Amino acid sequence: MTNMTAKRAFITGGTGGVGACAAWGLARKGLHVVITDLDQEKCDQLAREIQAEGHSAHGVALDVTNRADVETVLAKEAEQGGVDVLVTSAAIVKPAPILDFPVEDWERILNVNLTGTFHVCQVAGKQMVEKGFGRIITMSSVNGQIANSFRGAYSCTKGGVDMLTKLLAAELGKHGVTANAIAPTPIDTPMIQKVHGPKDREVWHNQLPIKRYAQPEEVASAVCYLASDDAAYINGHILNMDGGFMASGILLD
Ligand SMILES: NC(=O)c1ccc[n+]([C@@H]2O[C@H](COP(=O)([O-])OP(=O)(O)OC[C@H]3O[C@@H](n4cnc5c(N)ncnc54)[C@H](O)[C@@H]3O)[C@@H](O)[C@H]2O)c1
């Protein structure tokens, strides 16, 4: 049984594929989970489902691009015991060739995926430093390390999230706060179902040594591990959850 010093988790993008599984996983480990996302009713609905299984959760609408709201929502959390585990899962994606990448989409994606992650990490990070304990877990992607075609702004934000995570790890480690990123290949969630057609799936399956996409529950297992006491000395790590993709070259049958 994994030990958990952490008591309360705060999840952005918490009703999405990965965020919801992370919420379930952490709630089943005994943490109170705060599910935040754009839609209050969806956050409440997930919180009710988690409560119905006997766990502790509540929902809060939060757009991570709104700095004032990030500060207000996290100040309320501080009154309730504060954030021990932060999972930043909120993100958006739009595929397009780099030379035709629309500027307005570039700015929108940077704002949500990178600046939004920064807002939440900065505000929650200050609370964690005050407490002398914290686990920051950012959702990155292998797209932050290699240039898959047509990922444009999304890939650039994930490279930025990796560096933000390393900066947090370097500067907050002495305060008992760790920061690590999880960098998956495609996961079967609404995000990927929107952007991958049958042809994309075939190409990816051929390139993935494990020959299937990750399941969000598998990513949630890594979140729970990084939040646990067993991971206390893991800091500044980018955990590739890629079925061996980044380790392999040409795959022959
Ligand atoms: N699905 C994949 O294949 C895949 C692969 C690698 C990395 N990731 C990363 O994992 C994380 C979760 O992805 P997912 O597959 O669960 O995606 P998803 O689309 O299912 O969930 C993302 C959630 O973020 C929320 N969101 C969007 N904009 C927001 C904003 N401004 N403020 C707050 N919330 C906002 C959405 O409402 C949604 O619920 C993301 O960071 C993504 O980049 C996903």
The ligand as an ORCA input file, in Angstrom:
! r2SCAN-3c Opt
* xyz 0 1
  N      -5.005     12.865    -25.027
  C      -3.770     12.738    -25.444
  O      -3.489     12.007    -26.401
  C      -2.646     13.454    -24.749
  C      -1.332     13.088    -25.076
  C      -0.285     13.735    -24.436
  C      -0.554     14.697    -23.497
  N      -1.821     15.036    -23.195
  C      -2.059     16.074    -22.204
  O      -2.823     15.555    -21.142
  C      -3.644     16.585    -20.595
  C      -5.084     16.131    -20.545
  O      -5.514     15.851    -21.850
  P      -6.883     15.079    -22.106
  O      -6.604     14.071    -23.126
  O      -7.503     14.710    -20.816
  O      -7.710     16.247    -22.812
  P      -9.251     16.615    -22.682
  O      -9.539     17.482    -23.835
  O     -10.064     15.393    -22.459
  O      -9.256     17.470    -21.318
  C      -8.712     18.744    -21.233
  C      -9.598     19.537    -20.303
  O      -9.072     20.874    -20.204
  C     -10.179     21.733    -20.110
  N      -9.806     23.097    -20.489
  C      -9.598     23.612    -21.722
  N      -9.323     24.907    -21.651
  C      -9.337     25.240    -20.326
  C      -9.118     26.439    -19.615
  N      -8.872     27.593    -20.245
  N      -9.207     26.398    -18.265
  C      -9.488     25.250    -17.618
  N      -9.711     24.080    -18.242
  C      -9.630     24.086    -19.583
  C     -11.227     21.164    -21.041
  O     -12.514     21.632    -20.716
  C     -11.041     19.671    -20.814
  O     -11.934     19.163    -19.844
  C      -3.422     17.810    -21.464
  O      -2.472     18.646    -20.850
  C      -2.866     17.235    -22.738
  O      -2.075     18.164    -23.433
  C      -2.891     14.428    -23.795
*
